Amino acid sequence: MEKENILNKEIKDLKNLKNAFDLIIPPDVKAEYYRRTPKDKLSEEEEIVIEIKEFKAFYRGKKPIEFKDHREALDMVLIDKDFNGKVLNVTNYFSAEAIKKEDYKIRIPITNAGQKIAIVYYDAFGNDLFEVKELKDFEQR
C-alpha cells in the first residue's frame, strides 16, 4: 500500500509540472507465445497464451521504486486478435490483477483470431510496448 501512495504522489507531482519534458521508455518484456488446448476447462477450444516471464519498467523519478518481482510493474495488457496493421481494435483487456491471478499467463480463445495479433503492454508509469505477432508465432504445445 505504501508503494502505491509513493507512486501516486510521484505521478501527481509530474502532472503538476509546467513545460515538462517527458521521455517515454517502453518496458522490457520477455514472454513466451504459444497455443494449446486447455485441459482445465470444460471447453476444448484451442487458445493462444502469452506467458510473461519478465517485465521490467523504467522509472526516472527522484526516488526509485523497487518491486519484489519486476512483473508487479505491469499495469495492463490490451489485445487486438485481428489487427489490420493500422487501427488497434481492442478485443481483449487484462488488468494486472487478472494476469497475476493466472500466474502471468494471458489466455485468449483462438476463435476469430486473424493472422496478426497486436499486443500492448502498459507499465505502472504509463509507458507502453506495442508489438505485433503473427498467428504462426504461437506454436502448438
N, C-alpha and C positions, 0 to 999 in steps of 0.2 A: 504494500500500500504506500509506503514511504517513497519507493521508486517512482510510482505513478504521480505523486504530488510534486516531486522534484521535476519530473518530465513535463508536467502540465505548467509549472511555473516557468521553466525554460522556454517552452513554446509560447506562452503569453508574452514573455519578455521579447522574444524575437518578433512577434506580431506587432508590438508597440514601437519598434524601431522605425524611424523615418529614413527614407533614402538608403535602405539597407541593401546590401549585395548578398544574394543567396546562391550558393554553389550546391547544386544537387548532385549527390553522389549515389549512384544506384547501389543497392545492396548486392552482395556477392552470394549467389545461390548455387548450391550443388544439389542436384536431385537426380533420382532415377525415374525413368519414364517407361512404363510397361502396360500391357493389358492382360487381363485374366478373367476367368470365370469364377466368381466368388463362391466359396464353399460355406460361408457363414450366413448366407441369406437364402430366403425361400426361392427367389427368382434365380434362374440360371443364365440370366442375360449377362453378356460379356461387359466388362467395364474397363475404362482406362484409369491408370493410377499414376499419380505424381507423388513420389515419396521424397520428402525434403530431408536430405542428410545433413546439410549445413546451410545456415543462413546468417550472414554477417552484415550488420548495418553499420554505417559510418556516421559518426556524430561529431560535429565541430563546435561543440559548446565549451564553455569555460570549465565546467565540471563534467568530467567523463562519466557516463552512465554505464555501469557494469551489469552484465547479465550472467547468471549462473550457467545457463545454456543459451548460446547465441541465437538459437531459434526463437527465444522469447521476444526478440525484437521484431518478429513478424507480426504485422497488423492484420492483413487480409490478402486474399488471392481472388482475382477475377478471371473468369474463363469465357472465351468465345469458342464454342465447339465447332463452328463452321465459319472461320474467319475468311472474309473475302479479299483480304490484302489491303483494304482501305479503311473501312469503318469497323470499329470494335462494337459488336453487339453482344453485351454480356448475357450469357445463357446460364452461368452458374457463379455464385458468390459464396466464399467461405471465410468466416471470421477466424481470428487467431484461436479463439476458444474451441471452435468446432474442429479445427485442424489439430490442435494439441490433444483433444479427446481421442482422435483417431491415430495417435502416435505419429503425427506429422505426415499422414498419408491422406491425399485428396483422391476420393473415388468418385468417378462420374460414369453413369451408364453410357455405353457407346452409341446408343440409339440417336439418330440424327446428327452424328458426328460427320463433318466434312473431311476433306483431305488436309486442311490446315486448321490447327488449333492454336489460338492466341492465349497466352498466359501472362497475367500482370501480377507481380509480387509487390506488395507495399510494406514498407517498414514503419515502425512506430514514429518516425520523424517526418513522414510524408514523402519520402523518396520512393521511386518505383523502378522496377526492372521489367521491361516488356520483351517477351520472346515469342517466337512462332515456331511450333513444332509441326511436323507432318505426321499424319496418322501412322505412317510406316516407321516412325521413330519410336513408337510404342510397341516394343517387341512382345510377343506372346510368352507368357510364363505358365 
